[in-house]
């Protein structure tokens, strides 16, 4: 599982380099409802069209991950960068 997380982190850094922008938020989570699969969560104000961006990210993921890693991967979640998040 650590290898999968490391590869997802590499993908995030690669996207940031290619887009010449940083994500406001990026992380890997394991939702209880996802049966042990990991989700990649991303947020940035430069994303634009979400569907095109999801296709772009998914192409990166499928080209870098092995089949067993893909089976442990859930989905890419794009969070609205303008949304208000509660402060703790």
VMD Tcl script that draws the C-alpha trace (Angstrom):
set ca {
  {0.00 0.00 0.00}
  {2.92 2.35 0.72}
  {4.15 1.90 -2.87}
  {0.74 2.92 -4.18}
  {0.74 6.05 -2.01}
  {4.26 6.92 -3.16}
  {3.25 6.53 -6.82}
  {0.17 8.73 -6.32}
  {2.39 11.35 -4.70}
  {4.74 11.19 -7.72}
  {1.75 11.68 -10.03}
  {0.61 14.74 -8.05}
  {4.10 16.28 -8.26}
  {4.30 15.52 -11.98}
  {0.96 17.26 -12.60}
  {2.10 20.28 -10.57}
  {5.27 20.51 -12.66}
  {3.40 20.13 -15.96}
  {0.73 22.69 -15.02}
  {3.27 25.00 -13.34}
  {0.88 25.36 -10.38}
  {0.54 23.75 -6.97}
  {-2.57 22.12 -5.58}
  {-4.25 23.87 -2.67}
  {-4.92 20.42 -1.27}
  {-3.78 16.96 -2.26}
  {-4.00 13.79 -0.28}
  {-4.82 10.11 -0.20}
  {-7.71 8.88 1.93}
  {-9.25 5.50 2.63}
  {-13.00 6.00 3.06}
  {-14.78 3.32 5.10}
  {-17.30 2.89 2.30}
  {-14.57 2.11 -0.24}
  {-13.63 -1.33 1.12}
  {-9.91 -0.66 1.56}
  {-9.42 1.23 -1.69}
  {-7.60 4.56 -1.69}
  {-9.00 7.80 -3.11}
  {-6.86 10.64 -4.42}
  {-8.29 14.00 -3.29}
  {-7.27 17.16 -5.16}
  {-8.23 20.82 -5.01}
  {-6.92 23.80 -6.97}
  {-8.40 26.98 -8.36}
  {-6.68 26.40 -11.73}
  {-8.39 23.08 -12.54}
  {-11.08 24.52 -14.85}
  {-13.18 21.87 -16.63}
  {-13.44 19.00 -14.14}
  {-14.22 16.29 -16.67}
  {-11.18 17.11 -18.82}
  {-9.00 17.32 -15.74}
  {-10.29 13.95 -14.45}
  {-9.46 12.37 -17.81}
  {-5.98 13.88 -17.64}
  {-5.38 12.61 -14.09}
  {-6.83 9.19 -14.87}
  {-4.50 8.82 -17.87}
  {-1.55 9.56 -15.57}
  {-2.79 7.03 -13.02}
  {-3.44 4.22 -15.49}
  {-0.05 4.72 -17.14}
  {1.90 4.62 -13.85}
  {0.10 2.03 -11.69}
  {0.29 -1.74 -12.04}
  {-2.89 -3.80 -12.28}
  {-2.76 -4.83 -8.58}
  {-2.26 -1.18 -7.62}
  {-5.18 -0.13 -9.82}
  {-7.34 -2.71 -8.04}
  {-6.50 -0.99 -4.72}
  {-7.27 2.47 -6.12}
  {-10.78 3.87 -5.74}
  {-11.26 7.21 -7.45}
  {-10.11 10.78 -7.94}
  {-12.11 13.33 -5.94}
  {-11.99 17.00 -6.97}
  {-12.92 19.39 -4.17}
  {-14.22 22.86 -4.92}
  {-11.34 25.22 -4.11}
  {-13.78 28.03 -3.34}
  {-15.76 26.05 -0.76}
  {-15.60 27.10 2.87}
  {-14.16 24.42 5.11}
  {-14.84 24.40 8.85}
  {-12.01 25.58 11.04}
  {-11.18 23.46 14.10}
}
mol new
graphics top color blue
foreach p $ca { graphics top sphere $p radius 0.5 }
foreach p [lrange $ca 0 end-1] q [lrange $ca 1 end] { graphics top cylinder $p $q radius 0.2 }
display resetview
